[in-house]
Amino acid sequence: MLKRTEAQAIAAAVDRLAERFPDEPRSVVEDVVAEEYSLLDGCRVRDYVAILVERGARRRLVRRQLSADFASAPGGSPGAA
């Protein structure tokens, strides 16, 4: 079985997330992934870092999407009364 490097796994995660969230600029997806990756910088066991990074980034991107949807809904913004 071919073992991918951590960098390759992170790059593949960025590709999957960019495809899943087409409304987000790729640079935003890359930044979110980089921030999640930095949170796990000091981990000694690296086997699951890419998976954890992708999960964390996906959660953050979903929240961003929900926030944007809420803000654009009628009455969704705080000053819309």
C-alpha positions as a Markdown table, in Angstrom:
| # | Residue | x | y | z |
|---|---|---|---|---|
| 1 | Met | 0.0 | 0.0 | 0.0 |
| 2 | Leu | 1.3 | 3.4 | -0.9 |
| 3 | Lys | 1.7 | 5.7 | 2.1 |
| 4 | Arg | 1.0 | 9.4 | 1.4 |
| 5 | Thr | 2.9 | 12.0 | 3.1 |
| 6 | Glu | 1.2 | 14.3 | 5.6 |
| 7 | Ala | 1.6 | 17.2 | 3.1 |
| 8 | Gln | 0.0 | 15.2 | 0.3 |
| 9 | Ala | -2.9 | 14.3 | 2.6 |
| 10 | Ile | -3.4 | 17.9 | 3.6 |
| 11 | Ala | -3.3 | 19.1 | 0.0 |
| 12 | Ala | -5.9 | 16.4 | -0.9 |
| 13 | Ala | -8.1 | 17.6 | 2.0 |
| 14 | Val | -7.9 | 21.2 | 0.7 |
| 15 | Asp | -9.0 | 19.9 | -2.7 |
| 16 | Arg | -12.0 | 18.0 | -1.3 |
| 17 | Leu | -13.1 | 20.9 | 0.9 |
| 18 | Ala | -12.8 | 23.4 | -2.0 |
| 19 | Glu | -15.0 | 21.1 | -4.0 |
| 20 | Arg | -17.5 | 20.7 | -1.2 |
| 21 | Phe | -17.7 | 24.4 | -0.5 |
| 22 | Pro | -17.7 | 26.0 | -4.0 |
| 23 | Asp | -19.0 | 29.3 | -2.7 |
| 24 | Glu | -15.9 | 29.8 | -0.5 |
| 25 | Pro | -12.8 | 31.1 | -2.2 |
| 26 | Arg | -10.1 | 28.5 | -2.3 |
| 27 | Ser | -7.8 | 30.9 | -0.4 |
| 28 | Val | -10.3 | 30.9 | 2.5 |
| 29 | Val | -10.4 | 27.1 | 2.5 |
| 30 | Glu | -6.6 | 27.0 | 2.4 |
| 31 | Asp | -6.4 | 29.5 | 5.4 |
| 32 | Val | -8.9 | 27.5 | 7.4 |
| 33 | Val | -7.0 | 24.2 | 6.8 |
| 34 | Ala | -3.7 | 26.0 | 7.7 |
| 35 | Glu | -5.2 | 27.2 | 10.9 |
| 36 | Glu | -6.5 | 23.8 | 11.9 |
| 37 | Tyr | -3.1 | 22.3 | 10.9 |
| 38 | Ser | -1.3 | 24.8 | 13.2 |
| 39 | Leu | -3.5 | 23.7 | 16.1 |
| 40 | Leu | -2.0 | 20.2 | 15.8 |
| 41 | Asp | 1.6 | 21.4 | 15.3 |
| 42 | Gly | 2.9 | 20.0 | 18.5 |
| 43 | Cys | 1.4 | 16.6 | 18.3 |
| 44 | Arg | 3.9 | 13.8 | 18.4 |
| 45 | Val | 1.6 | 11.1 | 16.9 |
| 46 | Arg | 1.1 | 12.3 | 13.3 |
| 47 | Asp | -0.9 | 9.3 | 11.9 |
| 48 | Tyr | -4.3 | 11.0 | 12.0 |
| 49 | Val | -3.4 | 14.7 | 11.7 |
| 50 | Ala | -4.7 | 15.1 | 8.2 |
| 51 | Ile | -8.0 | 13.5 | 9.1 |
| 52 | Leu | -8.4 | 15.7 | 12.2 |
| 53 | Val | -7.4 | 18.8 | 10.2 |
| 54 | Glu | -10.0 | 18.0 | 7.5 |
| 55 | Arg | -12.8 | 17.4 | 10.1 |
| 56 | Gly | -12.0 | 20.6 | 12.0 |
| 57 | Ala | -11.8 | 22.7 | 8.8 |
| 58 | Arg | -15.1 | 21.2 | 7.5 |
| 59 | Arg | -16.9 | 22.1 | 10.7 |
| 60 | Arg | -15.6 | 25.7 | 10.5 |
| 61 | Leu | -16.6 | 26.0 | 6.9 |
| 62 | Val | -20.1 | 24.7 | 7.6 |
| 63 | Arg | -20.4 | 27.3 | 10.4 |
| 64 | Arg | -19.2 | 30.0 | 8.0 |
| 65 | Gln | -21.8 | 28.9 | 5.5 |
| 66 | Leu | -24.6 | 28.8 | 8.1 |
| 67 | Ser | -23.6 | 32.2 | 9.4 |
| 68 | Ala | -23.6 | 33.7 | 5.8 |
| 69 | Asp | -27.0 | 32.0 | 5.1 |
| 70 | Phe | -28.5 | 33.4 | 8.4 |
| 71 | Ala | -27.1 | 36.9 | 7.7 |
| 72 | Ser | -28.6 | 37.0 | 4.2 |
| 73 | Ala | -32.0 | 35.7 | 5.3 |
| 74 | Pro | -34.8 | 38.3 | 5.8 |
| 75 | Gly | -34.5 | 39.5 | 9.4 |
| 76 | Gly | -31.2 | 37.6 | 9.8 |
| 77 | Ser | -29.0 | 40.6 | 10.3 |
| 78 | Pro | -29.0 | 42.3 | 13.7 |
| 79 | Gly | -30.0 | 45.7 | 12.3 |
| 80 | Ala | -32.8 | 44.5 | 10.1 |
| 81 | Ala | -35.8 | 45.5 | 12.2 |
